[in-house]
Structures are given as C-alpha cells and as structure tokens.
Amino acid sequence: MSRFSQAFRTTNTSAGAAIEFIAGSADRARLVELELTITSQVDTAVGLGFPGAKGITPTSPVAFQSENPGDGSTCGISSALAWVTAPTTPTNGYYFRRAFIPAAQQFRVRWSWPEGSGLLLLPSTSLALFLLAAGAAIDGYAVFEE
C-alpha cells in the first residue's frame, strides 16, 4: 500500500466546510492520520465526516504527494479549500470525529487509525472537515493510504 500526504492551511473561519478530501473516479483510499492546530487564539470546534453533498466545482484542488516518490505511485486524492458550492454538513449531523480546540495555540488534535484501516473513501466520494461554529483557520496535515 502506498502512502500519500499533504499539509494544509484552511481559510474559512465561518461555520461550514474547512477542507474537503476528494477521491478520483477510480480511486479508493483510506484516511489514516489527520492532525489539526489552530492559527489564532479562537476556540474552534471541528467535525470530520462524509458530506451530505460533495462540494461542486472545487477551486484549485491540490493533489496529495507520495511519501515514497521512488515507488512511482500516483494518488487520485486531492483537497479543496473553496468551491462554487461548498460541501454540506453530514446527513443527520453524523460525524466520525469531533473535537474542541481551545484558544491556547499549543493544543492540537491528532486522529489516527492503525495501518490497513482508516476511513475509506470510495471512488468519486469525499470526506470533509467542518467548522461547527465560527472559529480559527486551521493548520494541519492528512495522510492517506491507497
């Protein structure tokens, strides 16, 4: 299994989607690690889940990079921070993970899953991190296995 990762800084500080991880039409991947820190001293609540509806027309999606560029693998997973229409909150408000990051900036949240497991993205689906209320922009990274 190949591993792909990406660091990011979100720009949205209003309640709603902060970043969306998007699978290509022929790609299956598992999120195995996600770490988040806040960029300013604002209490921030987040939730990770499959959106009720994917974002439409993501602006400037960024592809994940191989952690082993020598293996020749390419990744069909990308991320987006802006859309013509943003992803909607998960159906029935169901999130796989939720966290509250207090305003003191030294706090971080790290969610990880054992090797070979993780949150599965099927082809043409997405997974999104949502701000549950107005909060700070987020610095973070995500790691997928494909």
Contacts in CASP RR format, 6 or more apart in sequence:
PFRMAT RR
TARGET T0000
AUTHOR 0000-0000-0000
METHOD contacts of the structure
MODEL  1
MSRFSQAFRTTNTSAGAAIEFIAGSADRARLVELELTITSQVDTAVGLGF
PGAKGITPTSPVAFQSENPGDGSTCGISSALAWVTAPTTPTNGYYFRRAF
IPAAQQFRVRWSWPEGSGLLLLPSTSLALFLLAAGAAIDGYAVFEE
1 116 0 8 1.000
1 145 0 8 1.000
1 146 0 8 1.000
2 66 0 8 1.000
2 67 0 8 1.000
2 68 0 8 1.000
2 71 0 8 1.000
2 73 0 8 1.000
2 75 0 8 1.000
2 145 0 8 1.000
2 146 0 8 1.000
3 32 0 8 1.000
3 66 0 8 1.000
3 67 0 8 1.000
3 68 0 8 1.000
3 143 0 8 1.000
3 144 0 8 1.000
3 145 0 8 1.000
4 29 0 8 1.000
4 64 0 8 1.000
4 65 0 8 1.000
4 66 0 8 1.000
4 67 0 8 1.000
4 73 0 8 1.000
4 75 0 8 1.000
4 77 0 8 1.000
4 143 0 8 1.000
4 144 0 8 1.000
4 145 0 8 1.000
4 146 0 8 1.000
5 64 0 8 1.000
5 65 0 8 1.000
5 67 0 8 1.000
5 141 0 8 1.000
5 142 0 8 1.000
5 143 0 8 1.000
5 144 0 8 1.000
6 62 0 8 1.000
6 64 0 8 1.000
6 65 0 8 1.000
6 79 0 8 1.000
6 141 0 8 1.000
6 142 0 8 1.000
7 139 0 8 1.000
7 140 0 8 1.000
7 141 0 8 1.000
8 19 0 8 1.000
8 62 0 8 1.000
8 79 0 8 1.000
8 81 0 8 1.000
8 138 0 8 1.000
8 139 0 8 1.000
8 140 0 8 1.000
8 141 0 8 1.000
8 142 0 8 1.000
9 39 0 8 1.000
9 137 0 8 1.000
9 138 0 8 1.000
9 139 0 8 1.000
9 140 0 8 1.000
10 18 0 8 1.000
10 19 0 8 1.000
10 81 0 8 1.000
10 129 0 8 1.000
10 137 0 8 1.000
10 138 0 8 1.000
11 81 0 8 1.000
11 82 0 8 1.000
11 137 0 8 1.000
12 18 0 8 1.000
12 81 0 8 1.000
12 131 0 8 1.000
12 137 0 8 1.000
13 42 0 8 1.000
13 131 0 8 1.000
13 134 0 8 1.000
13 135 0 8 1.000
13 136 0 8 1.000
13 137 0 8 1.000
14 131 0 8 1.000
14 134 0 8 1.000
14 135 0 8 1.000
15 130 0 8 1.000
15 131 0 8 1.000
15 132 0 8 1.000
15 133 0 8 1.000
15 134 0 8 1.000
16 86 0 8 1.000
16 89 0 8 1.000
16 130 0 8 1.000
16 131 0 8 1.000
16 132 0 8 1.000
17 51 0 8 1.000
17 55 0 8 1.000
17 83 0 8 1.000
17 86 0 8 1.000
17 87 0 8 1.000
17 128 0 8 1.000
17 129 0 8 1.000
17 130 0 8 1.000
18 46 0 8 1.000
18 81 0 8 1.000
18 128 0 8 1.000
18 129 0 8 1.000
18 130 0 8 1.000
18 131 0 8 1.000
18 138 0 8 1.000
19 79 0 8 1.000
19 80 0 8 1.000
19 81 0 8 1.000
19 128 0 8 1.000
19 129 0 8 1.000
19 138 0 8 1.000
20 51 0 8 1.000
20 54 0 8 1.000
20 55 0 8 1.000
20 58 0 8 1.000
20 79 0 8 1.000
20 80 0 8 1.000
20 83 0 8 1.000
20 87 0 8 1.000
20 126 0 8 1.000
20 127 0 8 1.000
20 128 0 8 1.000
20 129 0 8 1.000
21 31 0 8 1.000
21 77 0 8 1.000
21 78 0 8 1.000
21 79 0 8 1.000
21 121 0 8 1.000
21 126 0 8 1.000
21 127 0 8 1.000
21 128 0 8 1.000
21 142 0 8 1.000
21 144 0 8 1.000
22 54 0 8 1.000
22 58 0 8 1.000
22 61 0 8 1.000
22 77 0 8 1.000
22 78 0 8 1.000
22 79 0 8 1.000
22 80 0 8 1.000
22 126 0 8 1.000
23 29 0 8 1.000
23 76 0 8 1.000
23 77 0 8 1.000
23 121 0 8 1.000
23 122 0 8 1.000
23 123 0 8 1.000
23 124 0 8 1.000
23 125 0 8 1.000
23 126 0 8 1.000
24 76 0 8 1.000
24 77 0 8 1.000
24 78 0 8 1.000
24 123 0 8 1.000
24 124 0 8 1.000
25 123 0 8 1.000
25 124 0 8 1.000
26 76 0 8 1.000
26 123 0 8 1.000
27 75 0 8 1.000
27 76 0 8 1.000
27 77 0 8 1.000
27 121 0 8 1.000
27 123 0 8 1.000
27 146 0 8 1.000
28 120 0 8 1.000
28 121 0 8 1.000
28 122 0 8 1.000
28 123 0 8 1.000
28 146 0 8 1.000
29 75 0 8 1.000
29 76 0 8 1.000
29 77 0 8 1.000
29 120 0 8 1.000
29 121 0 8 1.000
29 144 0 8 1.000
29 145 0 8 1.000
29 146 0 8 1.000
30 113 0 8 1.000
30 116 0 8 1.000
30 117 0 8 1.000
30 118 0 8 1.000
30 119 0 8 1.000
30 120 0 8 1.000
30 121 0 8 1.000
30 144 0 8 1.000
30 145 0 8 1.000
30 146 0 8 1.000
31 113 0 8 1.000
31 118 0 8 1.000
31 119 0 8 1.000
31 121 0 8 1.000
31 127 0 8 1.000
31 142 0 8 1.000
31 143 0 8 1.000
31 144 0 8 1.000
32 112 0 8 1.000
32 113 0 8 1.000
32 115 0 8 1.000
32 116 0 8 1.000
32 117 0 8 1.000
32 118 0 8 1.000
32 143 0 8 1.000
32 144 0 8 1.000
32 145 0 8 1.000
33 110 0 8 1.000
33 111 0 8 1.000
33 112 0 8 1.000
33 113 0 8 1.000
33 141 0 8 1.000
33 142 0 8 1.000
33 143 0 8 1.000
34 48 0 8 1.000
34 110 0 8 1.000
34 111 0 8 1.000
34 112 0 8 1.000
34 129 0 8 1.000
34 140 0 8 1.000
34 141 0 8 1.000
34 142 0 8 1.000
34 143 0 8 1.000
35 108 0 8 1.000
35 109 0 8 1.000
35 110 0 8 1.000
35 111 0 8 1.000
35 140 0 8 1.000
35 141 0 8 1.000
36 46 0 8 1.000
36 99 0 8 1.000
36 101 0 8 1.000
36 108 0 8 1.000
36 109 0 8 1.000
36 110 0 8 1.000
36 129 0 8 1.000
36 138 0 8 1.000
36 139 0 8 1.000
36 140 0 8 1.000
37 101 0 8 1.000
37 105 0 8 1.000
37 107 0 8 1.000
37 108 0 8 1.000
37 109 0 8 1.000
37 138 0 8 1.000
37 139 0 8 1.000
37 140 0 8 1.000
38 44 0 8 1.000
38 101 0 8 1.000
38 103 0 8 1.000
38 105 0 8 1.000
38 107 0 8 1.000
38 135 0 8 1.000
38 136 0 8 1.000
38 137 0 8 1.000
38 138 0 8 1.000
38 139 0 8 1.000
39 105 0 8 1.000
39 136 0 8 1.000
39 137 0 8 1.000
39 138 0 8 1.000
39 139 0 8 1.000
40 105 0 8 1.000
40 136 0 8 1.000
40 137 0 8 1.000
41 103 0 8 1.000
41 104 0 8 1.000
41 105 0 8 1.000
41 136 0 8 1.000
42 103 0 8 1.000
42 134 0 8 1.000
42 135 0 8 1.000
42 136 0 8 1.000
43 100 0 8 1.000
43 101 0 8 1.000
43 102 0 8 1.000
43 103 0 8 1.000
43 135 0 8 1.000
44 100 0 8 1.000
44 101 0 8 1.000
44 131 0 8 1.000
44 135 0 8 1.000
44 136 0 8 1.000
44 138 0 8 1.000
45 98 0 8 1.000
45 99 0 8 1.000
45 100 0 8 1.000
45 101 0 8 1.000
45 131 0 8 1.000
45 132 0 8 1.000
45 133 0 8 1.000
45 135 0 8 1.000
46 98 0 8 1.000
46 99 0 8 1.000
46 101 0 8 1.000
46 109 0 8 1.000
46 129 0 8 1.000
46 130 0 8 1.000
46 131 0 8 1.000
46 132 0 8 1.000
46 138 0 8 1.000
47 95 0 8 1.000
47 97 0 8 1.000
47 98 0 8 1.000
47 99 0 8 1.000
47 129 0 8 1.000
47 130 0 8 1.000
47 132 0 8 1.000
48 95 0 8 1.000
48 96 0 8 1.000
48 97 0 8 1.000
48 98 0 8 1.000
48 111 0 8 1.000
48 119 0 8 1.000
48 127 0 8 1.000
48 128 0 8 1.000
48 129 0 8 1.000
48 130 0 8 1.000
49 90 0 8 1.000
49 94 0 8 1.000
49 95 0 8 1.000
49 96 0 8 1.000
49 97 0 8 1.000
49 119 0 8 1.000
49 127 0 8 1.000
49 128 0 8 1.000
49 129 0 8 1.000
49 130 0 8 1.000
50 90 0 8 1.000
50 96 0 8 1.000
50 125 0 8 1.000
50 126 0 8 1.000
50 127 0 8 1.000
50 128 0 8 1.000
51 87 0 8 1.000
51 88 0 8 1.000
51 89 0 8 1.000
51 90 0 8 1.000
51 126 0 8 1.000
51 127 0 8 1.000
51 128 0 8 1.000
52 87 0 8 1.000
52 88 0 8 1.000
52 89 0 8 1.000
52 90 0 8 1.000
52 91 0 8 1.000
53 87 0 8 1.000
53 88 0 8 1.000
54 87 0 8 1.000
54 125 0 8 1.000
54 126 0 8 1.000
55 80 0 8 1.000
55 83 0 8 1.000
55 85 0 8 1.000
55 86 0 8 1.000
55 87 0 8 1.000
55 88 0 8 1.000
55 126 0 8 1.000
56 83 0 8 1.000
56 84 0 8 1.000
56 85 0 8 1.000
57 83 0 8 1.000
57 84 0 8 1.000
57 85 0 8 1.000
58 78 0 8 1.000
58 80 0 8 1.000
58 82 0 8 1.000
58 83 0 8 1.000
59 80 0 8 1.000
59 81 0 8 1.000
59 82 0 8 1.000
59 83 0 8 1.000
59 84 0 8 1.000
60 80 0 8 1.000
60 81 0 8 1.000
60 82 0 8 1.000
61 78 0 8 1.000
61 79 0 8 1.000
61 80 0 8 1.000
62 78 0 8 1.000
62 79 0 8 1.000
62 80 0 8 1.000
63 75 0 8 1.000
63 76 0 8 1.000
63 77 0 8 1.000
63 78 0 8 1.000
64 75 0 8 1.000
64 76 0 8 1.000
64 77 0 8 1.000
64 78 0 8 1.000
64 79 0 8 1.000
64 142 0 8 1.000
64 144 0 8 1.000
65 75 0 8 1.000
66 72 0 8 1.000
66 73 0 8 1.000
66 74 0 8 1.000
66 75 0 8 1.000
67 143 0 8 1.000
73 146 0 8 1.000
75 144 0 8 1.000
75 146 0 8 1.000
76 146 0 8 1.000
77 121 0 8 1.000
77 144 0 8 1.000
77 146 0 8 1.000
79 142 0 8 1.000
87 126 0 8 1.000
87 128 0 8 1.000
89 130 0 8 1.000
90 130 0 8 1.000
95 130 0 8 1.000
96 119 0 8 1.000
97 111 0 8 1.000
98 132 0 8 1.000
99 109 0 8 1.000
101 107 0 8 1.000
101 108 0 8 1.000
101 109 0 8 1.000
101 136 0 8 1.000
113 119 0 8 1.000
115 145 0 8 1.000
116 145 0 8 1.000
118 145 0 8 1.000
119 127 0 8 1.000
121 127 0 8 1.000
121 144 0 8 1.000
129 138 0 8 1.000
END
